[in-house]
Amino acid sequence: MDEEENPGLAGTEIVRYHGGEKCPADDVVAREEPLEVRLNGQPLVYLMRLPGDDAVLAAGFCFSEGLISSREDIELLHHCLEGESPGEVAPGAPGNLVEMRAKLASGAERFDVARVVRTGCGGADLEREIDLAGIEVDSDVRFSPEVVSRVPDLLLEGQEVFRKTGGTHGAGVFDTGGRVLVVKEDVGRHNAVDKVLGYLLLSGESTADKGLILSGRLSYEMVLKGARAGIPLLCSVSAPTALGVEVGRKTGVTLVGFLRNGSFNVYSHPERVGGG
């Protein structure tokens, strides 16, 4: 069964209507479960996520939210197993807790109270003004329009759960030749991006010559995550927001929206696409 092969899938019984007729059927849906991330012994955040890549997600969240600056800041990253106490290594099934110890970057005190991030919600604190100080993407990399045009299809190819359920967002990283390095998916669009950024962080892969393709809109949170990671090009099949465009322009990130059927709009720093 599909759900036995992929931890992100769950079987369910439905009633399907077609041509006015109804019949019972078996179907699959995307799982949505909570993940607790503890940082330096304290609860940091509770994420509603698609199970899988949990340690990568935790690392990516801390990186994209500016809590850590590099892979070298991480002292411990441990996905606790079911029934396991934090810090203890024991056999068993994966659980819903990731423990992390790290040297924190300045500004990490804004997470002094653990928060719940529900599906589709980001980790931003709306009571604080967006701080872009020190965030600048300086890259002279260029992407051809042909490469940019074909990455949505490559993203979809990597979204196994989406193809089966239609219930996830996707994010992927590609290079100037159009090669896709990694695709991650999640029920939350922020989580999908954090999983990709966590992969880049832990693998040591360079970000200065990469593009990021998203299935969701280019909101300021998504653009800020990419800028903090040093990614010069963010693409989406959807639209940007006004604040997302502003963050892109101020941080040096090229934003491409409405990337569909070979056409797209460039909203900031167009010199990185086609060299013009």
N, C-alpha and C positions, 0 to 999 in steps of 0.2 A: 504493500500500500504506500501511496505517496507520503502520507504523514509519518510513516515509520522510517522512510529514507531521508526526510528533511524535517528537522526540528521546528521549522517555521510554519509547517502545515498542520492543520487539524481537520479531521473528518467530521462531517455533519450531515444530517438528514434534512432534505428540503422537499417542498412541493413545487414542481416546475409547471408553468403554464406555457403552452405553445399552440397557436392557432385556435385558441378558445378551449383547448383540452388541458386537463391537469393530470399529473401523474407523480407519484413519489419517486425520489431519486437520491442518490448519494452524491455529495459534493465535498470540496475542500475549501477552507478559508484560512486566512493568515492568522497566526497566533499573535496575541498581544498580552504580554506579561510584564510585571514590574521587575526592575533591577535596581538594587541599592548599590551605590558607589560610596565607599568609605575612604577618606583621604587623611592620612596621618592619624588614624585611630578615631576619627570623628565622621559621623554621617555627613556626606556632601550633597548628594542629590538622589532622588528616586525617579528613574526613567521608565516610562511605559514604552516597551520596545519589542521588536521581533527577536525571539531568542536566537542566539548565535553570534559569534564574534564579540562576546561580552567584554573581554579584557581589552580588545581593540577599541570598542566603543568607549570604555571608561578613559582610556588614554587619549583618544581623540577629543572627547568632551573637555578634558582638562587642558589640552593643548589649544583647542579652538576658542575656549573661554579665557585664555590668557593666564591660567593658573600655573602652567609650566611653560618653559621656553624651548626646551629641547629634550631629546631622548635621554641625554646625560643627567637630567634633573630627576629621572625616575630611579628610585632605590629599590622598590618592590612593586610588582604588579602580579596579583594572584587572584584567579577566578576560583572562589571557594566552591567546593563540591557539596552536594546535598547532604545535610546533616553534619556538616563540618563547621567547626568554630573558626573565626578569622585567625589567620596566622598558622593554622594547623594543616598539614598535608595528609589527606586521607583518601582512600578509594571511594568511588561512588559516582552517581550521575551529576552532571553540571547543575549548580544551584543558581540562585538569583542574587548573588552578592559578589562584588569585586572589591578587593582590598588593595589599596595603593598607598605607598609611602614615597614622598617626593620632596625635593627642595622647591619651595614655592616662589613664584615671581612676585614682584611688587604689584599691589592691587588685589591680591588674592583674598584680602579680608572682606571683600564684598560678598563672599560666600560663607560668612560666619554663621549663617543659619541655614540648615538643610532645607531644600525646597523640592516640591514635586513638579516634575515636568511631564505633562500629559501629552498624549499623541498629538503631533502637529504644533506643539508649543515649544518655544525656545527657552534658553536660560537667561534671557535679558532681564535686567532690573529697570523697569520703566520709570522709576522715580529718580534715576540717575541720568545725567546727560551723557551722550555717547562720547567716550574718550578715544580719540584717534591718535593721540600723541605717540610718536615713535613707531607708528604703523605705516610703512611705506614699501610698496612693491616696486623695485627698480630692476627691470628686466628688459632687454632689447630683443627678446625672442619674438619670432613671427610665425603665424599660422596661416596656411593657405585657406581660401574660402572653400576649396574642395574638401579639405580635411574637416573643417568645422561643419560642413553640410552633412557629412556622413556619420558623425558621432552619435546622434540619437538612435540610429538603427543598431549601432554597436552596444549602446547602453541597454537597449531592450533585449538583445541577445543574452546579456548577462543576468537578467532579472528572472530567475527561475520561478520564484514564488509569485511574482506579478503575472507571469504568463499563465499560471495555473489558477490564480484567484482574483487578479485585478485589484488586489487590496494593499499594495505597497508602493512606496516611493523608491527611487533609485538614484545613485550617484556613482560616477565613474571618473577615472583619471586617464588622460591620453597624452601622447607626445606629439611633436610636430609632424611626424610621419603618419599619424592616424592610428598608431598602435595603442590599444587599450591595456593599461597595466593592471587595473583592478576595477571591479564593479561590486558595490554593496547595496543591499536593499533593506528597508525597514518600514514598519507601519508609520513611523514619524519621519518627516523629511529632514529634520535637524539630525536625527540619529543616523540616517543614511550617510549624510555628509561627515559626521563625526567618525563613523566607522572607516570611511575612506581616509580621512586625515589621520586617524590612529594607525592605519596600515602604513601610510607614508612615514609617519614619525618613527614607528618601531622598526621599519625596514631600512631606514636611513636613505631612502630614495630622495633625490633632489626634487624640489618643487619649483625652482626658478624657470624651468623650461617645460612646464606641464600645463595642461588645461583641465578644468573640472566641468563635467556635464551633469546637470541636475534635471530631475523630472518636475520639480516644483518651482514656484515663482522665486525671483531674485529679490527677496526682502533684505532689509539692512542687516539682519542677523546672519543670513546666509553669506552675504558679501563680506561681512566683517570676519566670519570664520575663515573664508578663503584668503582674505588679506592677511590675517594673523599667521596663516600657514605659508605665506609668501608665494601664492599661486597667482600668476599674472593674468589668466584668462578664465572667466566663469561664463558658462553657457547654459541656457535653459530652453526647453520647449515651451515654457510659459513666459509670463510677462515679468518685468521688473517693477518695483515700487519707486516712487519719487525719492524716498530716503535711501533705498538701495542704490539708485543711480548716483546720488550725492556722495555716499560712502565710497563707491567705486571711483569716482572722479578724484576725491580727496586722497585716497590711499594708493592710487596708481594702478587700479585693476580694470582691465578691459571687460565690459559686460556685453554679452550677446543674448538677446531675447527673441522669442517667437521663432525659434529654430525649428522649422517644419518644412518638409517637402523641398529642400534645397534652398530655401530663402530664410533670411534672418535680418534682424536689426542690431546695429552696434550703438550702444548708448554712452560709452566712455572709452577714452584712449583707443580710437580706431586704428592707430598706426600699427597695432600688433596683428591686424588681420589683413593679409595681402600686401603688407608693407606700405600701404598708402594711407 
